[in-house]
């Protein structure tokens, strides 16, 4: 795990390191607030005096944590999240396997932890961090996260449903129709009711008025929605909708709140949870003001199992993701994508990830070897033999390069990472349940609400009109000659305008990058 054979090995008299290693260490000597990742590895040994760090101000320049299963990616997320919280920065973590919840409890002091701390020069002490637990739709332990179908939008929903490009565009037309008619799409049955109406005898004339939407495509969308609902996806959509501003909170002691989304209960719906994470980001993007470069980010968002987001994605979807990642930086939000290899992330997105923590890769198959070579090409030139190094890294070791305080990439550094101070494993189920019920958000979001929306409006039986009472001749005359005000108020133009204004006030329909909307928070 040392340098290439052609690198001179004479030591730097000031640091005790060979000149190439000393040069790497100098590249991480920052003056401002930093997160400590670990110690430089050179000649198979960790050097505690050569600390590898990330400037806090560069955390909104996004990043990538990659590596094969079992190489320590989750502990790296935990380590970074702890230090962000300590600096007063809120953090969002997706807990796919159920082992990130330990950040809410102090770690266990044992020989392994003490040994790692000594190797990297870490003053380790057990610590717990302020944590809020969430669950998609309330499936699992956590405060339920829900989104309305309207706010989720047609592009993200098309990704979840597996629709092709034509069907995605048709779904967008259906959303537009619902907006125009004042049909609120709160949950899946609302959208299903709108599509069913458009394909019915009564709704076919309306369908013909929607340019580009065929009855066959509407039928495919309806069947996809029905199957999706039968798979148990219904609880994720509805009200009360989660206000993503909750993720930006800090604890009373000033530390950033760590929001942990518990996903083990929905592991069989990977497309749903990865797309739901993208909805959270899109909603944050749409609601946050521009802040430019900041001393520390407003939020750092860890996007686990990132390959699921990009698998089989349409061109429009990928363009929207790329644009969101590019623009959300100026709103003070940093995103770390977590996956196995950099090739899991599209080049246009990968090019925006300035901070890299690459754990070990395996090369057991020709495809593995190809992925390894591709990964090496994504790093700056370095004195290491990266192809050899990446296959020989131990658990809790990684190759690191980050953006320095002036925005330039740091030298590539093999790093032995610090140990998290919180519990490296899941907390007790009863403790997590207690934390959820004690949360100030539990009462607000725990109970689902089903208000009148598109489904109720379209399935409501028509009201019977009561017979008009007999009228006096004077009254008949008055009715026969409506006033000018009555004529204006009764006109189609006035009704259309009133409906449009009512829709804007009630739902603030403004489609964003993903076709999502922002609703007025109550």
C-alpha positions in Angstrom: 0.0 0.0 0.0 2.9 2.3 -0.7 4.0 4.5 -3.6 5.0 3.5 -7.1 8.4 2.0 -7.3 9.9 4.9 -9.2 9.2 7.5 -6.5 12.2 8.5 -4.4 12.0 7.5 -0.8 14.3 9.9 1.0 12.6 11.4 4.0 11.6 15.0 4.4 13.6 16.2 7.4 10.8 18.5 8.7 8.0 15.9 8.8 9.8 12.6 8.9 7.9 11.6 5.7 9.4 11.0 2.3 9.0 14.1 0.0 6.0 12.8 -1.9 4.1 11.9 1.3 5.1 15.3 2.8 3.7 17.0 -0.2 0.4 15.1 0.1 0.2 16.0 3.8 0.8 19.7 3.0 -2.1 19.7 0.6 -4.5 19.0 3.6 -3.1 21.7 5.9 -6.1 24.0 5.9 -6.6 27.1 8.0 -10.4 27.2 8.5 -12.8 24.8 10.1 -12.4 21.2 8.9 -13.8 17.7 9.3 -11.1 15.2 10.2 -11.2 12.0 8.2 -8.1 10.2 9.4 -4.3 9.9 8.9 -2.2 9.5 5.7 -1.1 6.0 4.9 2.4 5.7 3.4 4.6 2.6 3.1 1.7 0.6 4.7 1.8 2.7 7.9 -0.6 5.4 9.2 1.1 8.7 10.1 -0.9 10.4 12.8 0.9 13.7 12.2 -0.3 13.8 8.6 -4.1 14.5 9.0 -6.4 14.1 6.1 -9.3 16.6 6.3 -12.2 18.3 4.4 -12.7 22.0 4.7 -16.2 22.7 6.1 -16.8 25.4 3.5 -16.4 22.9 0.7 -19.1 20.4 1.9 -21.7 22.1 -0.4 -19.5 21.1 -3.4 -20.9 17.6 -3.1 -19.1 14.3 -2.9 -19.0 10.6 -3.5 -18.4 7.8 -1.0 -17.9 4.6 -2.9 -16.6 1.0 -2.3 -17.5 -2.6 -2.3 -19.9 -4.1 0.2 -18.3 -4.4 3.7 -15.4 -1.9 3.1 -16.7 0.7 5.6 -18.8 3.1 3.6 -21.5 3.3 6.3 -19.0 4.1 9.1 -17.5 6.8 6.8 -21.0 8.4 6.5 -21.4 8.1 10.3 -18.0 9.8 10.9 -18.7 12.7 8.6 -22.3 13.1 9.9 -21.1 13.3 13.5 -18.6 16.1 12.8 -21.1 18.0 10.7 -23.6 17.9 13.6 -20.9 19.0 16.0 -20.3 22.1 13.7 -24.0 22.9 13.8 -24.8 21.5 10.3 -28.0 19.5 9.9 -27.5 16.1 8.2 -29.8 13.7 6.3 -28.9 10.0 6.2 -30.8 7.3 4.4 -30.5 4.1 6.5 -31.0 1.3 4.0 -29.7 -1.6 6.1 -30.9 -0.3 9.5 -27.4 0.2 11.0 -27.1 4.0 11.0 -29.5 4.5 13.9 -26.5 4.0 16.3 -25.6 7.7 15.7 -28.2 8.5 18.4 -26.3 6.6 21.1 -22.7 6.8 22.5 -20.2 4.3 21.1 -18.6 1.4 22.9 -15.0 1.8 24.2 -13.1 -1.4 23.3 -9.7 -2.5 22.1 -10.4 -2.1 18.4 -11.6 1.5 18.9 -8.7 2.4 21.1 -6.3 0.8 18.6 -7.7 2.7 15.6 -7.7 6.0 17.6 -4.0 5.5 18.5 -3.1 4.7 14.8 -4.7 7.9 13.5 -4.0 10.3 16.4 -7.7 10.6 17.4 -8.7 11.7 20.9 -11.7 9.3 20.9 -14.6 9.7 23.4 -18.1 8.1 23.2 -20.8 10.6 22.1 -24.4 10.5 21.0 -25.8 13.0 18.5 -29.3 14.6 18.3 -31.3 12.4 15.9 -34.8 12.4 14.4 -36.0 9.1 12.9 -38.3 9.0 9.8 -40.0 6.2 7.8 -41.5 6.3 4.3 -45.3 6.4 4.7 -45.0 5.2 8.3 -43.8 1.7 7.2 -41.3 0.9 9.8 -40.2 2.8 12.9 -40.1 6.6 12.3 -42.1 9.7 11.8 -44.1 9.1 8.5 -42.8 10.9 5.4 -45.5 11.4 2.8 -45.8 13.5 -0.3 -48.9 14.3 -2.3 -49.1 13.0 -5.8 -49.3 16.6 -7.1 -46.2 17.7 -5.3 -44.3 14.5 -6.3 -44.9 15.4 -9.9 -45.1 13.5 -13.2 -41.4 13.1 -13.9 -40.5 11.4 -10.6 -43.7 9.4 -10.6 -42.9 8.1 -14.1 -39.5 6.9 -12.9 -41.2 5.0 -10.1 -43.8 3.5 -12.4 -41.2 2.5 -15.0 -43.0 4.5 -17.8 -41.3 5.2 -21.1 -40.7 8.7 -22.5 -44.0 8.9 -24.4 -45.9 7.6 -21.3 -44.1 10.1 -19.1 -45.1 13.0 -21.4 -48.7 11.7 -21.3 -48.7 11.6 -17.5 -47.6 15.2 -17.5 -50.6 16.1 -19.6 -52.9 14.3 -17.1 -51.3 16.3 -14.3 -51.9 19.5 -16.3 -55.6 18.5 -16.8 -56.1 17.8 -13.1 -54.5 21.2 -12.3 -56.8 23.0 -14.8 -59.9 21.3 -13.5 -59.2 21.8 -9.8 -58.8 18.1 -9.2 -56.4 17.8 -6.3 -54.1 14.8 -6.6 -53.4 14.0 -3.0 -52.9 10.2 -3.1 -52.7 7.4 -5.7 -56.5 6.8 -5.8 -56.9 10.4 -6.8 -54.7 10.0 -9.8 -56.2 6.7 -10.6 -59.7 8.2 -10.5 -58.6 11.0 -13.0 -57.1 8.5 -15.4 -60.1 6.2 -15.1 -62.5 9.1 -15.8 -60.6 10.1 -18.9 -60.8 6.6 -20.3 -64.5 6.3 -19.4 -67.4 7.0 -21.8 -68.2 10.2 -19.9 -64.6 11.4 -19.9 -63.6 10.5 -23.5 -64.6 13.9 -24.9 -62.2 15.5 -22.3 -59.5 13.0 -23.3 -59.8 14.2 -27.0 -59.2 17.8 -25.8 -55.9 16.9 -24.2 -53.5 17.0 -27.1 -51.1 14.1 -27.5 -52.8 11.7 -25.0 -54.2 8.5 -26.5 -56.7 6.2 -24.9 -54.2 3.4 -25.2 -51.4 5.3 -23.3 -53.9 6.4 -20.6 -54.9 2.7 -20.2 -51.2 1.7 -19.7 -50.8 4.4 -17.1 -53.9 3.3 -15.3 -52.8 -0.3 -15.2 -49.4 0.7 -13.9 -50.9 2.8 -11.2 -53.3 0.0 -10.1 -50.4 -2.5 -9.9 -48.2 0.0 -8.0 -51.0 0.5 -5.5 -51.5 -3.2 -5.1 -47.8 -3.6 -4.3 -48.4 -1.5 -1.1 -47.1 1.8 -2.3 -50.2 3.7 -1.3 -49.1 4.9 2.2 -46.2 6.9 0.7 -48.6 9.3 -0.9 -51.0 11.5 0.9 -51.4 14.0 3.7 -50.1 15.5 6.0 -47.3 16.1 3.5 -43.8 16.4 5.1 -42.3 19.8 5.1 -38.7 19.4 4.1 -37.7 22.5 6.0 -37.9 20.3 9.1 -34.6 18.8 7.9 -32.8 22.1 8.4 -33.2 22.3 12.2 -30.6 22.3 14.9 -30.8 21.0 18.4 -31.1 23.3 21.5 -27.4 22.9 22.2 -26.6 24.2 18.7 -25.6 20.9 17.1 -27.1 20.0 13.8 -30.0 17.6 13.8 -29.3 14.2 12.2 -32.3 13.1 10.3 -32.2 9.3 9.7 -34.7 7.8 7.2 -35.2 4.2 8.2 -35.6 2.1 5.0 -35.3 -1.6 5.9 -39.1 -2.0 5.8 -39.1 -0.9 2.1 -36.0 -2.6 0.8 -38.1 -4.5 -1.7 -39.1 -1.1 -3.3 -35.7 0.3 -4.2 -37.0 2.5 -7.0 -39.5 4.1 -4.8 -37.2 5.0 -1.9 -34.4 6.3 -4.3 -36.9 8.4 -6.2 -38.5 9.6 -2.9 -35.1 10.8 -1.8 -34.8 12.8 -5.1 -38.2 14.3 -4.3 -36.9 15.5 -0.9 -34.0 17.2 -2.7 -36.2 18.7 -5.4 -38.5 20.1 -2.7 -35.6 21.6 -0.8 -34.2 23.1 -4.0 -37.6 24.7 -4.8 -38.0 26.2 -1.4 -34.6 27.5 -0.4 -33.2 30.9 -1.2 -29.9 31.5 -3.0 -27.0 31.9 -0.6 -23.9 31.4 -2.8 -20.7 30.3 -1.1 -21.1 29.9 2.7 -18.8 29.2 5.6 -20.7 26.0 6.3 -23.6 24.3 4.5 -27.2 24.6 5.5 -27.6 20.8 5.1 -25.6 17.8 3.9 -27.7 15.1 2.3 -26.3 11.5 2.0 -27.9 9.7 -0.9 -27.4 6.0 -0.3 -27.7 3.3 -2.9 -27.4 6.0 -5.5 -27.1 3.5 -8.4 -30.9 2.8 -8.0 -31.7 6.4 -8.8 -29.9 6.3 -12.1 -30.9 2.8 -13.3 -33.1 2.8 -16.3 -33.7 6.5 -16.0 -35.1 8.5 -18.9 -33.0 11.3 -20.5 -35.4 13.9 -19.1 -35.0 12.5 -15.6 -31.2 12.4 -15.8 -31.2 16.0 -17.0 -33.4 17.1 -14.1 -31.1 15.3 -11.6 -28.0 16.9 -13.1 -29.5 20.3 -13.0 -30.7 19.9 -9.4 -27.3 18.8 -8.2 -25.6 21.7 -10.1 -28.0 24.4 -8.8 -28.7 23.3 -5.2 -25.1 24.0 -4.2 -25.8 27.7 -4.4 -28.6 27.2 -1.9 -26.2 25.8 0.7 -27.0 22.1 0.4 -24.3 19.5 -0.1 -25.0 16.0 -1.6 -22.9 12.9 -1.1 -23.9 10.0 -3.4 -23.1 6.7 -1.9 -22.6 3.7 -4.1 -20.2 0.9 -5.1 -18.2 2.4 -8.0 -18.1 5.9 -9.6 -19.4 4.3 -12.8 -22.8 4.0 -11.1 -23.1 7.8 -11.3 -23.6 9.5 -14.8 -20.6 11.5 -15.9 -22.5 14.8 -15.8 -23.3 14.2 -12.2 -19.9 12.7 -11.3 -18.2 15.7 -12.6 -19.9 17.9 -10.0 -18.8 15.8 -7.0 -15.7 17.5 -5.7 -15.0 15.4 -2.6 -14.2 11.8 -3.0 -13.8 9.0 -0.5 -13.2 5.7 -2.3 -13.1 2.5 -0.3 -11.7 -0.8 -1.6 -12.8 -2.3 -4.8 -12.8 -6.0 -5.8 -11.6 -7.4 -9.1 -13.0 -10.9 -9.1 -14.5 -10.8 -12.6 -13.7 -9.1 -15.9 -16.5 -6.5 -15.2 -14.9 -5.8 -11.8 -11.5 -5.3 -13.5 -13.1 -2.9 -16.0 -14.8 -0.9 -13.2 -11.5 -0.7 -11.3 -9.6 0.7 -14.3 -12.5 3.2 -14.9 -12.4 4.3 -11.2 -8.6 4.9 -11.4 -9.1 7.2 -14.3 -11.4 9.4 -12.3 -8.7 10.4 -9.9 -5.9 13.0 -10.3 -2.4 11.8 -11.1 -0.8 10.6 -7.9 2.4 8.9 -6.6 0.4 5.8 -5.7 -0.2 2.8 -7.9 -4.0 3.3 -7.5 -5.0 0.1 -9.3 -3.0 -1.9 -6.8 -3.9 0.3 -3.8 -7.7 0.2 -4.4 -7.7 -3.6 -4.3 -5.6 -3.8 -1.1 -7.2 -1.3 1.1 -8.5 -2.7 4.4 -11.8 -2.1 6.1 -12.0 1.5 7.3 -9.4 2.7 4.8 -10.0 4.8 1.7 -8.4 6.8 -1.1 -9.3 10.5 -0.6 -9.2 13.7 -2.6 -11.3 16.8 -1.7 -11.6 20.4 -2.7 -9.2 22.7 -0.8 -10.2 26.0 0.6 -9.6 27.7 -2.7 -11.6 25.1 -4.7 -8.6 23.2 -6.1 -8.4 19.4 -5.7 -6.1 18.1 -3.0 -3.5 15.4 -3.7 -4.8 11.8 -3.7 -4.2 10.4 -0.2 -4.5 6.8 1.1 -6.2 7.3 4.4 -6.8 5.2 7.5 -10.1 6.6 8.7 -11.1 7.6 12.2 -13.6 5.7 14.3 -17.1 7.1 14.8 -17.8 8.3 18.4 -21.3 7.0 18.3 -22.5 3.4 18.4 -21.4 1.5 15.3 -24.5 -0.6 14.9 -28.3 -0.3 15.4 -29.9 1.0 18.6 -32.4 -1.0 20.5 -35.9 -1.1 18.8 -37.6 0.0 21.9 -35.3 3.0 22.3 -35.9 4.1 18.7 -39.7 3.7 19.1 -39.5 5.9 22.3 -37.5 8.5 20.5 -40.0 8.7 17.7 -43.0 9.1 20.0 -41.2 11.7 22.0 -40.5 13.8 19.0 -42.3 17.1 18.6 -43.1 16.2 15.0 -44.9 12.9 15.9 -48.3 14.5 16.6 -48.1 16.6 13.4 -47.3 13.8 11.0 -48.2 10.4 12.6 -51.9 10.2 11.6 -52.8 10.1 7.8 -55.5 12.5 6.7 -57.8 11.9 3.7 -59.5 15.1 2.7 -61.8 15.7 -0.2 -59.8 15.5 -3.4 -60.1 14.3 -7.0 -61.3 10.8 -6.1 -64.2 12.1 -4.0 -65.1 14.7 -6.6 -65.2 12.3 -9.5 -67.0 9.5 -7.7 -69.6 11.6 -5.9 -73.1 10.9 -7.2 -74.7 13.8 -8.9 -76.9 15.9 -6.6 -80.6 15.9 -7.4 -82.0 19.4 -8.1 -84.9 20.4 -5.9 -87.9 21.7 -7.8 -87.9 25.5 -8.0 -90.6 27.2 -5.8 -93.4 29.1 -7.4 -92.4 32.7 -8.1 -94.4 35.9 -8.1 -94.6 37.8 -11.4 -92.3 40.5 -10.0 -89.6 37.9 -9.1 -89.9 36.4 -12.6 -89.3 39.7 -14.2 -86.3 40.3 -12.0 -84.9 37.0 -13.0 -85.6 37.6 -16.7 -83.3 40.7 -16.7 -80.1 39.9 -14.8 -78.0 42.9 -13.7 -74.6 43.7 -15.3 -72.8 42.4 -12.2 -74.8 39.1 -12.4 -73.9 38.8 -16.1 -70.2 39.3 -15.4 -70.1 37.0 -12.3 -72.0 34.3 -14.2 -69.8 34.5 -17.3 -67.5 31.6 -18.2 -64.5 33.9 -18.3 -65.1 35.0 -14.7 -65.6 31.5 -13.5 -62.4 30.4 -15.2 -60.5 33.3 -13.7 -61.9 32.6 -10.2 -61.0 28.9 -10.5 -57.5 29.8 -11.7 -57.0 32.2 -8.8 -58.4 29.7 -6.3 -56.1 27.0 -7.6 -53.1 29.3 -7.3 -53.9 30.4 -3.8 -54.8 27.0 -2.5 -52.1 25.0 -4.1 -49.5 27.3 -5.6 -49.1 25.2 -8.8 -45.6 26.1 -10.1 -43.9 23.2 -11.8 -40.2 22.9 -11.1 -37.4 20.8 -12.6 -39.1 17.5 -11.9 -42.6 18.7 -12.5 -43.0 18.9 -8.7 -44.9 21.8 -7.0 -44.6 23.7 -3.9 -47.7 23.8 -1.7 -48.5 26.3 1.0 -47.3 24.7 4.3 -49.9 24.8 7.1 
